[in-house]
Amino acid sequence: MSFTANDWSQLYDTTKRQIIAQRRTAEKLPDRDVQALRKDIKTLESQLKVMSSNLMEYEMVTSEIARRQTLLENLNKQMLYVAAPATGGNNSSNVGSGVALNPMQTTDKGLIQRQKDVMKLQDDMLVDIGHGVDRLHNQAKDIGEETKSHIVLLDNLEANVDDATDALQAEAIHAQKVRQKAAGCWMYICVAIEFVIIVLLLIIAYA
């Protein structure tokens, strides 16, 4: 195992912090930094694929894999706001030269479009959160049903244990009675043998 689930979490946290810090500057990252971040995200995706194929080895469950997949999807969406836009002949000289733009220096149309993009990203994130809540709700229901079935099994097990205990106690009493009867039977046999011996002695004495 070349990495652990904790290694994945640490790499994700580092990448996320870098993206959030860049978004706060309201500037685009140069291509070199964008490529480095995308490489980290690709590494996270490949590692998550490996973990999903070896749940027992990485001590993971399906719900946790789905949660991390959602985190990666959101991370890719965040990258749209820090990556420099593609250059083109119709763009301004700043964009064409690869220089990052400040949103305050853009046109009103650009600001409106940016606001729409941010709102769409927020909507997508809310949808993802809603899906996560639904999954958690379904898992909670499944856990509740499984807990109820375990309670029933435990109740049945307790009843069976009580029945077995009663049966063992009854068998112990029966065995005690059998031993007592056996002891009384041997006593009668000994008395009979002694009586026979006395009779024989009397016969021999008077013969």
Secondary structure, DSSP 8 states (H G I E B T S, - for coil): --S-HHHHHHHHHHHHHHHHHHHHTT--B-HHHHHHHHHHHHHHHHHHHHHHH-TTTTT--HHHHHHHHHHHHHHHHHHTTTB-----TTS-HHHHTT----GGGS-HHHHHHHHHHHHHHHHHHHHHHHHHHHHHHHHHHHHHHHHHHHHHHHHHHHHHHHHHHHHHHHHHHHHHHHHHHHHHHHHHHHHHHHHHHHHHHHHHHH-
